[in-house]
Amino acid sequence: MPVPLLDVTREYKDLKDSIDSAIARVFEHGRFILGPEVKEFEQAVAEYSGTKYAVGVASGTDALLLSLRACGVKPGDEVITTPYTFFATVGVISRLGATPVFVDIEPDTYNIDPGKIEDAITEKTKAIIPVHLYGQMADMTRIMEIAGKYSVRVVEDAAQAIGSRHKGKRAGSIGDLGCFSFFPSKNLGGIGDGGMVVTNDEELAETVRTLRVHGSKPKYFHSIVGYNSRLDTLQAAVLLQKLPQLDRWHERRRANAVYYNKRFAGYPIVTPVEKEENYHIYNQYTIRVENRDELFSFLKERKIGCALYYPLPLHLQKCYEYLGYQEGDFPVAEEASRRTISIPIFPYLHKNEREEVAEAIIEFVKR
Ligand SMILES: *Cc1c(COP(=O)(O)O)cnc(C)c1O
């Protein structure tokens, strides 16, 4: 039986009536750009995340880009981040003419290693972007201490971590700004692209709000050069129907994780580590095995959904050759990209499906 890595249609079937009528309401009022649902959804996300402000934007990538702009990142600045993340985290740094500076990750959580950040700080450092990878928050306690000591901004890449917690605080609420993505594969997924910036700082919120409408304030008067980057009313309308389900969905993902952890115990499979001070929302359930590429082909052949997040760390990408990094510079990230594989964990995964996934993997490692 084929098992999908993610099937977004199951979520839709569950909420069909409320989603269909929310979409119909948007067609009826016709306010497709920054309509009433956008503000309503911004307020709901701010409340959910425990922040004062939220600004809807066109994607998670733009949430990061506009946040860095709000922090004043400009050509010549340096921004510290992890080489083991989705490309967008780093792409936005170079798009602003700033230089990405990489720091290796922790071997257990795959998040940026706070113990290695201080060595990377220079006079040019403007910001740090910790990424809450796979749905578990980076060590924000130590990151905020370092940022405070050197007066640099912190932009949380919480694209995979909306609702995740570190010492009781939700993702996005600890740094200067937090960035969410509503790409369909995230825990809170839209029906296309979408993103949001959250913050407790009124001035930063206002700057992001201005940047998303070409930097115009008031309309047709531009003090800064901005972007066209709004969250669609249609996306907000759909996401408003899904947000109340999110905590329940996190719990289902966590139950799937508990199941896999039990099944894989005693086998040569490294299962995800959830730190005591964290609440992991398992956007991905990512294991580490010795013969990763063989397992990948084995699962593909069985039609069991799986993916490699991420097969080549960013310091070794062709487009970043100019930064001058070499293989061996970030051994933990390099090892992770050779050994990790993500398997189905989504909330609507059936019990017999997760059993099939576990059995296939155990069969593989026993060979
Ligand atoms: C998905 C993702 C992004 C980008 O979000 P988009 O909405 O696809 O632009 C950025 N960073 C990380 C870590 C992501 O997983």
PDBQT file of the ligand as one rigid body, heavy atoms in Angstrom, charges set to zero:
ROOT
HETATM    1  C1  LIG A 401       9.292  26.880   4.083  1.00  0.00    +0.000 C 
HETATM    2  C2  LIG A 401      10.466  27.570   4.633  1.00  0.00    +0.000 A 
HETATM    3  C3  LIG A 401      10.802  28.898   4.302  1.00  0.00    +0.000 A 
HETATM    4  C4  LIG A 401      10.138  29.657   3.187  1.00  0.00    +0.000 C 
HETATM    5  O1  LIG A 401       8.779  29.748   3.216  1.00  0.00    +0.000 OA
HETATM    6  P1  LIG A 401       7.954  30.003   1.868  1.00  0.00    +0.000 P 
HETATM    7  O2  LIG A 401       6.597  30.316   2.393  1.00  0.00    +0.000 OA
HETATM    8  O3  LIG A 401       8.002  28.754   1.062  1.00  0.00    +0.000 OA
HETATM    9  O4  LIG A 401       8.555  31.163   1.165  1.00  0.00    +0.000 OA
HETATM   10  C5  LIG A 401      11.844  29.500   4.956  1.00  0.00    +0.000 A 
HETATM   11  N1  LIG A 401      12.569  28.839   5.870  1.00  0.00    +0.000 NA
HETATM   12  C6  LIG A 401      12.318  27.576   6.206  1.00  0.00    +0.000 A 
HETATM   13  C7  LIG A 401      13.146  26.917   7.242  1.00  0.00    +0.000 C 
HETATM   14  C8  LIG A 401      11.266  26.886   5.591  1.00  0.00    +0.000 A 
HETATM   15  O5  LIG A 401      11.031  25.609   5.917  1.00  0.00    +0.000 OA
ENDROOT
TORSDOF 0
